[in-house]
Amino acid sequence: MALTKKPVTGMKDILPAEMEIRDYCISVIKKTYAEFGFLSIETPCVENLENLTSKSGGDNEKLIFKILKRGEKLQSALAGLAGTAAEQEGAAIPDAPLTDGGLRYDLTVPLVRYFSAHENELPMPFKALQMGNVWRADRPQKGRYRQFMQCDIDIIGEASNLAEIELILATTTTLGRLGFKGFQIRINDRQILKAMAASCGFPQDRFDEVFIILDKMDKIGKDGVLKELTEAGFTEESAAQYIALFDGLEAAAGSFTPGTAEHSAASLAYLEEKLTGVIGEEVLPGLREIFGSVEAAKAADFTLVFDPTIVRGMSYYTGTIFEIAMPELGISCGGGGRYDGMVGRFTGKDVPACGFSIGFERIILILLEQGYQIPGKPVKAAYLIEKNMPSDRLSEIIRKAQQERESGKQVLVVRMNKNRKFQKEQLAEQGYEQFEEFYKEMTK
């Protein structure tokens, strides 16, 4: 029986043309982040299952690729389950006793474990860059795979807004160097979300339900949010007050163009008035500090926008949250936020932490669809060599190719096919611009 040629569902083979762009993007990302002081690290692709299921990963915990125990441990676990099944016939058999590890579904949980294990060996604050594949047993679709690359930068140990400012500037500088323009960084704060919900009388233990519904506003509108809130059992009064807050935000900033600094400033001023006594005094001034510093120092063509509807799905976020939005394409390409409580779950002491992740796969997809050309690529030349070339002549050609490579050219040395025209057409599709044909007696 013939073996299967197709990759596993939800995973893909990467052809050379895409790989070239991926490698270039990785080099730009690493170089730019290094300029901001981020240090490259690497963590294993397999994590202890108890870490992956610690309620730190939100819905991603439902998508873990779990790994069976091995050898005697697996046999012992199977024997134990068989005994349990015999005693409780018909009862569901849990898979937890059979598994002890899983493929990582993001890079944040591994980073926090890494920091907790090596805290005494690392500088503080610790600025980490981590790029690597993650795995989620998700439903595959365009631009979404079960194995995909993530690109994270995080700052651990910095409690002030300096962390957010550096993360936003590093990320936007990188995107600018990859040719992206006119994008937005949309920013909010979980404390603002909680204060708005509290001021409308929603019960604190159901805030996450409110936020899940709010997160749909861009799709279902304010009327849809109002309807879903009441259908979820919240009082009509609380739901109406909540929508009125968003109506007030629109009215307060209505004289300014959406997405501008003036629009965001007016929105923050409105919330400062409405949430007095409900929100911490440092939250809104902190956002203003981020706006001012980023606008003064940014090197890319983008807009920093306050968006009170941004939620971010992970419940571990404790403060500032942000997303990369590309309005012209109608998609987001990354995000992040502050997660001050997560390190404490490993070490018993809280350490401030904040991170930003670029949606690497979406960026690659956009660049491929736009026919992106890598700037400053070396000239690509192909040497086509006649078969049965004498050794001394072959050595001469190889030596010439080496000299060309030393001068910065990319030189492919390959045997000549019978159909040279078709061979050259294929090489031209790979970006080869210059061709030389070498024969036994002379160069044509």
C-alpha positions in Angstrom: 0.0 0.0 0.0 1.3 3.4 -1.0 2.1 5.9 1.8 0.1 9.1 2.1 1.6 12.1 0.4 -0.6 14.7 1.9 0.4 16.3 5.3 -1.8 15.7 8.4 -5.1 17.7 8.3 -4.6 21.3 9.5 -0.8 21.3 8.8 1.0 22.2 5.6 4.1 21.8 3.6 5.9 25.1 2.9 7.3 25.6 -0.6 10.6 27.4 -1.3 9.0 30.7 -2.5 7.1 31.1 0.8 10.0 29.8 2.8 12.2 32.6 1.4 9.7 35.2 2.6 9.3 33.6 5.9 13.1 33.5 6.5 13.4 37.1 5.5 10.6 38.2 7.8 12.1 36.2 10.7 15.5 38.0 10.1 13.8 41.4 10.1 11.8 40.6 13.3 14.9 39.3 15.2 17.1 42.2 14.1 14.5 44.8 15.0 13.6 43.3 18.4 17.3 42.9 19.2 17.7 46.7 18.7 15.1 47.2 21.4 17.0 44.9 23.8 14.9 41.8 23.5 16.8 38.5 24.1 16.0 35.4 22.0 15.0 32.3 24.0 13.6 28.8 23.2 11.3 26.5 25.1 10.3 22.9 24.4 7.3 22.2 22.2 6.0 19.8 24.9 4.8 21.2 28.3 3.6 19.4 31.4 -0.1 18.9 31.0 -0.9 20.5 34.4 0.7 23.7 33.2 -1.3 23.7 30.0 -4.6 23.1 31.8 -4.1 25.6 34.6 -6.9 27.9 33.5 -4.3 30.3 32.0 -5.0 29.6 28.3 -8.8 30.3 28.1 -10.5 28.4 25.3 -7.1 27.2 23.9 -7.1 24.6 26.7 -9.9 22.8 24.9 -7.7 22.5 21.8 -4.6 20.8 23.4 -2.9 17.9 21.5 -2.3 15.6 24.5 0.5 13.1 24.7 0.2 9.6 26.1 2.4 8.4 28.9 5.1 6.0 27.7 6.3 2.5 28.6 5.4 1.1 32.1 3.6 4.3 33.1 1.2 3.9 30.3 0.7 0.2 30.9 0.0 0.9 34.6 -2.5 3.7 33.7 -4.3 1.4 31.3 -4.5 -1.4 33.9 -5.9 1.1 36.4 -8.5 2.3 34.0 -9.5 -1.2 33.0 -10.1 -1.9 36.7 -12.1 1.2 37.1 -14.2 0.4 34.0 -14.9 -3.1 35.3 -16.1 -1.7 38.7 -18.2 1.1 37.1 -19.5 -0.3 33.9 -20.9 2.4 31.6 -19.1 5.3 33.4 -17.1 7.6 31.2 -13.4 6.9 31.3 -11.3 10.1 31.7 -8.2 10.6 29.6 -6.2 12.5 32.2 -4.6 9.4 33.8 -3.3 8.3 30.4 -1.6 11.6 29.5 1.1 13.7 31.2 2.1 16.2 28.5 0.8 18.2 25.6 2.0 20.3 22.7 2.1 24.0 23.6 -0.9 26.0 22.3 0.9 29.4 22.7 4.2 30.7 23.9 3.0 32.6 27.0 2.6 29.7 29.4 6.0 28.2 28.3 7.7 31.7 28.8 6.3 32.1 32.3 7.4 28.6 33.3 10.8 29.3 31.7 11.2 32.6 33.7 10.1 31.0 36.9 12.7 28.2 36.5 15.6 30.6 35.6 14.7 33.8 37.4 18.1 34.0 39.2 20.0 33.6 35.9 18.1 36.3 34.0 18.3 40.1 33.9 15.5 42.2 35.4 13.4 43.4 33.8 13.6 40.5 31.4 12.9 41.3 27.7 12.2 38.0 25.9 11.8 37.2 22.2 10.4 33.8 21.4 9.5 32.5 17.9 8.3 28.9 17.4 5.5 26.6 16.3 2.5 26.0 18.5 -0.3 23.5 18.0 -4.1 23.7 18.5 -6.7 21.0 17.6 -8.8 23.7 15.9 -11.0 23.6 12.8 -8.7 24.3 9.9 -9.6 27.2 7.5 -7.9 29.8 5.4 -5.0 31.3 7.3 -5.7 29.0 10.3 -3.7 25.8 10.8 -3.3 23.3 13.6 0.5 24.0 13.5 1.6 27.5 13.1 4.4 29.9 14.0 4.0 32.5 16.8 6.2 35.5 17.4 6.1 36.9 20.9 7.9 39.7 22.8 7.4 40.0 26.5 8.7 42.2 29.3 8.7 40.6 32.7 9.5 42.7 35.8 8.4 46.1 34.6 5.3 47.4 36.3 5.2 50.9 34.7 3.8 51.9 31.3 7.3 51.7 29.9 6.6 48.1 29.1 3.6 48.9 27.0 5.4 51.7 25.2 8.4 49.6 24.3 6.3 46.7 23.2 4.1 48.9 20.9 7.1 50.7 19.4 9.1 47.5 18.8 6.1 45.8 17.2 5.1 48.8 15.0 8.8 49.4 13.9 9.0 45.8 12.8 5.8 45.9 10.8 6.9 49.2 9.2 10.2 47.5 8.1 8.1 44.7 6.5 6.3 47.3 4.4 3.1 47.7 6.3 1.5 51.1 6.4 -1.7 52.7 7.6 -2.5 50.1 10.2 -3.8 50.6 13.7 -2.8 49.6 17.2 -6.1 49.5 19.1 -5.7 49.8 22.8 -8.0 49.3 25.9 -7.6 48.3 29.5 -9.3 45.4 31.4 -9.8 47.8 34.3 -11.8 50.1 32.0 -13.9 47.1 30.9 -14.5 46.1 34.6 -15.3 49.7 35.7 -17.8 50.2 32.9 -19.5 46.9 33.7 -19.5 47.7 37.5 -21.0 51.2 36.9 -23.9 49.6 35.1 -24.7 47.2 37.9 -23.5 43.9 36.4 -22.5 41.4 39.0 -18.8 41.0 39.3 -18.8 37.3 39.1 -20.4 37.5 35.6 -18.2 40.2 34.1 -16.6 37.7 31.7 -20.0 36.8 30.3 -20.6 40.5 29.6 -17.2 40.9 27.9 -17.8 37.9 25.7 -21.0 39.5 24.4 -19.3 42.9 24.1 -16.6 41.3 21.9 -19.3 40.7 19.3 -20.2 44.4 18.9 -18.3 44.8 15.6 -20.4 42.0 14.2 -23.9 42.4 15.8 -23.9 46.1 16.7 -25.1 47.7 19.9 -28.7 46.5 19.4 -27.4 42.9 19.1 -25.3 43.4 22.3 -28.3 44.8 24.1 -30.5 41.8 23.0 -27.9 39.2 24.0 -27.3 40.8 27.4 -31.0 40.6 28.3 -31.3 37.1 26.8 -28.4 36.0 29.1 -30.4 37.0 32.1 -29.0 40.5 32.9 -31.5 43.2 33.9 -32.8 45.5 31.2 -31.7 48.4 33.3 -28.1 47.3 33.4 -28.0 46.4 29.7 -29.6 49.8 28.7 -27.1 51.7 30.9 -24.2 49.8 29.3 -25.3 50.7 25.8 -25.9 54.3 26.9 -22.2 54.4 27.9 -21.1 53.5 24.4 -23.6 56.0 22.9 -22.1 58.7 25.1 -18.6 57.8 24.0 -19.7 58.2 20.4 -21.3 61.5 21.1 -18.3 62.8 23.1 -15.9 62.0 20.3 -18.3 62.6 17.4 -16.7 65.8 16.2 -13.4 64.1 15.6 -12.5 61.6 12.9 -12.6 58.0 14.2 -9.1 56.6 14.7 -7.4 59.9 15.3 -5.6 61.0 18.5 -8.3 63.6 19.1 -11.0 61.0 18.9 -9.2 58.8 21.5 -8.5 61.8 23.8 -12.2 62.8 23.8 -13.2 59.3 24.6 -10.8 59.0 27.5 -12.1 62.4 28.9 -15.7 61.2 28.7 -14.8 58.0 30.6 -12.9 59.9 33.2 -16.0 61.9 34.0 -18.4 58.9 33.9 -16.2 56.4 35.9 -15.0 58.7 38.6 -14.9 56.7 41.9 -15.3 53.4 40.0 -11.9 53.1 38.3 -8.4 53.4 39.7 -7.0 56.9 39.5 -3.9 55.8 37.5 -5.6 53.9 34.7 -6.8 56.7 32.3 -3.7 58.9 32.9 -1.6 55.8 32.2 -3.2 55.4 28.8 -2.6 59.0 28.0 1.1 58.5 28.9 1.2 55.6 26.5 -0.5 57.7 23.7 1.9 60.6 24.2 5.1 58.6 24.3 4.2 56.4 21.3 3.1 59.3 19.2 6.3 61.2 20.0 8.6 58.3 19.1 6.9 56.2 16.5 8.9 55.3 13.4 6.2 53.6 11.3 3.0 54.8 9.6 0.3 53.7 12.0 -2.3 55.1 14.4 -2.8 54.4 18.1 -6.5 54.2 18.7 -8.5 53.8 22.0 -11.2 51.2 21.5 -13.4 50.4 24.5 -14.8 47.3 22.8 -11.5 45.4 22.7 -11.8 42.5 25.2 -9.1 39.9 24.3 -10.2 36.4 25.0 -7.6 35.4 27.6 -8.9 35.9 31.2 -5.4 36.2 32.5 -5.1 39.8 31.2 -5.0 42.3 34.2 -4.5 45.7 32.6 -3.7 47.2 29.2 -4.7 45.1 26.2 -4.0 45.8 22.5 -4.5 44.5 19.0 -3.0 45.1 15.5 -5.8 46.0 13.1 -5.5 46.5 9.4 -8.8 48.3 8.5 -8.2 48.0 4.7 -8.0 44.3 4.9 -10.7 43.9 7.6 -8.5 41.7 9.8 -6.4 41.8 13.0 -2.8 40.6 12.9 -1.8 40.1 16.5 -2.3 41.4 20.0 -1.3 41.2 23.6 -1.6 42.9 27.0 -0.6 42.9 30.6 -0.8 39.7 32.7 0.6 40.6 36.1 -0.8 37.6 37.9 0.5 34.7 35.9 4.1 34.4 37.2 2.8 34.1 40.7 1.0 30.9 39.8 4.4 29.3 39.4 6.5 31.1 42.0 4.0 32.2 44.6 5.0 35.9 44.2 3.4 38.2 41.7 5.8 39.7 39.1 4.5 42.3 36.5 4.5 41.0 32.9 3.3 42.3 29.6 3.5 40.9 26.1 2.8 41.5 22.4 2.4 38.8 19.7 2.6 39.4 16.0 0.2 37.2 13.9 3.1 35.7 11.9 1.1 33.4 9.7 -1.4 36.2 8.8 1.4 38.5 7.9 3.0 35.9 5.7 -0.4 35.3 4.0 -0.9 39.0 3.3 2.6 39.4 1.9 2.2 36.4 -0.4 -1.2 37.6 -1.7 0.3 41.0 -2.4 3.2 39.5 -4.4 5.8 40.8 -1.9 9.3 41.1 -3.2 12.2 40.9 -0.7 14.2 44.2 -0.9 17.9 44.1 -1.6 17.9 40.5 -2.7 21.2 39.3 -4.2 21.5 38.7 -7.9 20.6 35.1 -8.6 22.7 33.4 -11.4 22.4 29.9 -12.7 25.4 27.9 -14.2 24.1 25.2 -16.6 26.8 22.6 -17.0 26.9 20.0 -19.8 26.9 16.4 -18.7 30.1 14.4 -18.6 32.2 17.6 -18.0 35.9 16.8 -17.6 37.2 17.2 -14.0 39.6 20.0 -14.7 36.9 22.0 -16.5 34.4 21.3 -13.8 36.8 22.5 -11.1 37.3 25.7 -13.1 33.5 26.3 -13.2 33.1 25.6 -9.5 35.9 28.0 -8.7 34.3 30.7 -10.7 31.0 30.1 -8.9 32.7 30.4 -5.6 34.3 33.7 -6.6 30.8 35.0 -7.6 29.4 33.9 -4.3 32.2 35.7 -2.4 31.2 38.9 -4.3 27.6 38.6 -3.0 25.9 36.8 -5.8 23.6 33.7 -5.3 24.9 31.1 -7.8 23.3 27.8 -8.5 25.4 25.2 -10.3 23.3 22.5 -12.0 23.5 20.0 -14.8 22.0 21.0 -18.1 18.7 19.4 -19.1 17.9 18.4 -22.6 15.1 21.0 -22.8 17.2 24.0 -21.7 14.4 26.5 -22.5 12.0 24.8 -20.1 14.8 24.5 -17.5 15.5 28.2 -17.7 11.8 29.1 -17.4 11.5 27.1 -14.2 14.6 28.8 -12.8 13.3 32.2 -13.8 10.2 31.5 -11.8 12.5 30.9 -8.8 14.0 34.4 -9.3 17.1 33.5 -11.4 18.0 36.4 -13.6 21.4 35.5 -15.2 22.2 32.3 -17.0 25.5 30.9 -18.2 25.9 27.6 -20.2 29.1 25.7 -19.9 30.2 23.0 -22.4 33.1 20.7 -22.4 35.1 22.7 -24.9 34.0 26.3 -24.4 31.6 28.7 -22.6 28.7 30.0 -24.8 
